[in-house]
Amino acid sequence: MAYPEHSPNCDVGFYQESDFTRPTIRCPKPERWHTRDLQGTEVEITEMVAGLIVGHQPNVVLETGTSRGFMAEAIADALHVNGHGKLISYEPDLTAHAEADARISSHRVELRSEPSMQPWTDSLIDFAWHDSLISLRLPEFRFYLPYYSQRAVVCFHDTAPHFGQWSDTLRSELTTAGFSYIDWPSPRGVIIATRSVVASRQPASLH
């Protein structure tokens, strides 16, 4: 895709999200959001996720799809504000992984240059940000479902209708698995899910 001439270079500034996303009924002003490139999370959504991390105080954070590392960097900063917690982030593309690794220097972040669905031996996941290939996000949810803690906040990016029907299946599976969720009306769409109160009524595990 050719970038519009009026947009700044993604390495030195931000594009308006309207360069990539058309207005919709749920998000009629996409130009109010910004992004670093075609595949990057909206800058404002990155900041929102960092705020959720501070508000939620997770012990273990999972990210699938590190890409260039901007979200991982924001999560790391939030964990430093909290004073505890760690991020485990997966990115199998070695070029993107190398850029993220050069960007982030934090003892609270572990960047893994491998596919996201690996045997999970860490503590239960309190916060997850799923932003890998769209074709992987439903399989990731099914794979990680046993590893989300009872207080987990699980987020999925690119859930707006123009990304196809995958998110309709996700909504159905979230409900079946005992999650409540909201559809955040941003340009690319975000689903933010938590276990329902009834599903969460069990003794807290120590992890």
GINORRA-V32972 format. One record per backbone hydrogen bond with DSSP energy under -0.5 kcal/mol. NH is the residue of the N-H (numbers start at 1). CO is the residue of the C=O. Records with the same first field share a line. If there is no record, write none. Layout:
NH: CO, CO
This chain:
7: 4
8: 14
12: 9
13: 9
15: 35
17: 30, 33
19: 16
20: 17
21: 17
24: 27
32: 29
33: 30
35: 15
40: 37
43: 34
46: 42
47: 43
48: 44
49: 45
50: 46
51: 47
52: 48
53: 49
54: 50
55: 51
56: 52
57: 53
61: 86
62: 127
63: 88
64: 129
65: 63, 90
66: 90
69: 66
73: 69
74: 70
75: 71
76: 72
77: 73
78: 74
79: 75
80: 76
81: 77
82: 78
83: 79
84: 79
86: 59
87: 108
88: 61
89: 87, 110
90: 63
91: 112
94: 92
97: 93
98: 94
99: 95
100: 96
101: 97
102: 98
103: 99
104: 100
105: 103
109: 106
110: 87
111: 109
112: 89, 110
113: 111
114: 112
118: 116
121: 119
125: 147
126: 60
127: 60
128: 153
129: 62
130: 155
131: 64, 129
136: 133
137: 133, 134
138: 134
140: 136
141: 137
142: 138
143: 139
144: 140
145: 141
147: 144
148: 144, 145
149: 125
152: 149
153: 126
154: 152, 193
155: 128, 153
156: 191
157: 130
158: 189
159: 189
160: 188
163: 160
164: 161
167: 164
168: 165
169: 165
170: 166
171: 167
172: 168
173: 169
174: 170
175: 171
176: 172
177: 173
178: 175
179: 174
180: 194
182: 192
184: 182, 190
186: 184
190: 184
191: 156
192: 182, 190
193: 154, 191
194: 180
195: 152
196: 178
200: 196
201: 198
202: 200
207: 205
